[in-house]
């Protein structure tokens, strides 16, 4: 990275805006500013093309209709795919996870093509997963357990081209004991929260990918009472 501002793109917040996932952009920007690293956030709404020249892209959650609209829009306007191909960081939550995969099914029985940035296929499950989730991140993706909230019907199966974000300690996640998917610098999860507010280490992992090196620790009390309470709510006892 040069000394120019880190460019963060919030992709379709008017369509993929469930559970305040757009707050993940604010978290990333603030954590950069605390380190005196300039950053900007630009929103790209439905009907607007997503440019390929940003450093980090964020996608949030949404219901079936919103997710289908977003997938069609992003298949037509391929800036996000071009950005990922050149190494930009992409982070998706819930519907963002599903549409970043190879395909996803909706409750009307229709399969929709995804963006193919993750080797992950999603189909509707028999029962909606709702509640607190605790995930132990896989090696190289963080040492602390991740906390979040899930509300989805999807069951996600990973192919060989992706690995899970981590192992589910409490909750459902992908539906097979794991949560999320990672391929290169594309990472996604079922955790809302906003998840990067709940898990500052995950936020810094993404920023470290953008900047090309791990970030120095902030002189802040990272483990808040709220985070500890949410981990306990998910059944984690340390």
N, C-alpha and C positions, 0 to 999 in steps of 0.2 A: 504494500500500500504506500502511496505517496502521502504528503502532508495535506492533501485535499480532503474534504469531508467524506466520511463514510456515507454512502447513499443507500438508504433503506426504502424499499418499496412495499407499500401496503396494498395488496392485490385484492380488488373487488370487495372492499369493506361494506359496501352497500348491499352486497349479496351474501357474502361470507362473514357475517358479523355476530354470530351467536356467542352468548356468554362473555361478552367483552374481550374477545380474542384480539381485537385491534389494540388493546392495551399492551400486547407484547412489543409493538413497535416503540411505544413510549418508554418501556422498560429498557430496551436496548439503547435507545438514544440517550437516556439519562445516565446509564452506566458508562457510556463513552464520554459524556460531558464531565462526569465526576473525575475522569482520568485526563481531562483537558484534551480530549480527542474530538474534533468537530464532527458533527453528524447532521444529516437532514432526513426528514421523512416526507415521502411523496405518496399521495393516494391515487390509485388508478381505478376508476369506477366502471361499472358495466357499460359497454359500448365504446370504451376507450382502449386503444392498444397498449399493451405493457411493453415498455422499452427494454432492450436487451443489455443496456450498459450499466445497470446498477450493481451494487455489491452484495445486497442481501434482500431477499424477497420473503414476505410473510403471507400465509393464507390461513383463514380461520374456518369456523364451522358453519353449517347451514343445513336446512331440511332438504328433502329429496329434490324438490323443484328448484331451489336455489343452487344446489350442487350441480344439477344437470345443466342449468343455464351457465354456470361458471365454467364447467368443463367444455361446453360447446364454444363459448367465447374464447377460451384459452387455446383450444385446438385451432380456431380460425386465426387468432392473433398469436403468433408463436414466439414472441419475445422472451417469455419465461423459459421455454425450452432452449432457445439459443443461449440465454444467459447461463443456464445450468451446464450446457455443453462446454462453455469456456471456463467453468469453474466457480461461478457465483454460488453463494450459499442460499439454499431454499429451505424454508421451515413451514410445515403445515400442521394444522390441528384438526382432528376429527374428519369433517368433510374434506378438508385440505389434504389429509392423509389419503383418503379414498380416491380423490380425483388425481393425485400425483401418481397413483399406481397404474397398472395396465388396463384395469376396467373395474366397474362397480355396478351392482344390481340395485334397483329401486323396488319399492314394495308393490309396484304394478307389474312386476315380473320382467321388466325390460333391463337388458344389460347395456351400459353406456361405456364407450371408449374413454379411458383415462389419458393422461399425458405421457405415461410411460417413463417417468423419471424415477420411479421405484418399481421393483419387481414384486408387486403386491396386487392381489385380486380380492375384491370384497363382494360378499353377497349378504342379503338380509338374513338375520338369525331368527330363531323362534321366539326370543324374548329380549326385550330392551334392557340394556345394561345401564343402570342409573346408580350413582353414588360415588363415594370417595374411592380413590385408587392410590396405591403405593407401588412404585416400580423400582427395582434395583437395576440401575443402569449397567449395561455390559461393559466389559473391560475397554478402557480407552475413551469411554463416554461419560465418565464421572464416577466418583466414589460414594457420594451421598445418595440416599434414596430419594426418588422423585415423588412429589405429591401433586395430586390434581383431582378434578371432578370429571366424570364421564356421563354422557347421556346419548346413547347411540344404539342402533339395531344391527349394525354391521358386524360381520365375522370376516376377518382379514387373514388371508393365507399368503405367506411370503414364499417367493421362489428363490433360486440360488443367487440371484443378482442382488438381493438385499439381505441384511441381517436385522434382527430386532433391536430396538432401542434398549430394551432390558427385559427382565423377568418380573412378572406380576407377583407381588407379595400379598396384595389385597385388591379385590375388584375383578374386572373382566379383561380390559384391554382388547387385544386382537381376538381373544376367544380360545386361544390354545396355550395359555400360560405365559404369553409374552405380550409386550405392548410395542406399537410403533414399528418403524422401518427406517433403515439408513442405507443409502447407497452413495458413496463418495461424500460430497458436501450437501447432499439432500437428506434432510432428517424430518420425520413426522411422527406424531403421537396422537393418541385419543384424549390426552389430558387437557382439560380446560383449566381456568383458574383466575386470571390468565396464568398459564403454566410458567412463564418466564418471571412473573412476579413472585410466584411461590418458590421457584427454584433458580436462584441467582447463578449457581454454578453452571446450569444448563445454558443460561443466557450468555455467560462468559465463554463457554465452549464455542458457541456459534460466532461470537465476536472474535475469538482467537483464530477461528478458521478464516474469517474475513481479513484479519490483520496479518496472518501468516505466522503467528507465534502466540503462545499462551499469555494471557494478560496478567499483570501484577495484581495482587490482592488489593481490594479497597479497604481503607481504614474505617470500616463500618462493622457494626454487629450484624453479621449475615444471618445468623440463626435466630430468627425472631420468635416471640412467644406464639404468634399466629401460625407460623410454619410448624412448630412443635405440636400445637394443638391439632392442626390438620393431619399431621402424621399419626397422632394418636387416634383421631377419628377414623383413619383408615386401618387401624389395628396394628400400627407399627409401634414397637416398644423399645427401639434402639438396639 
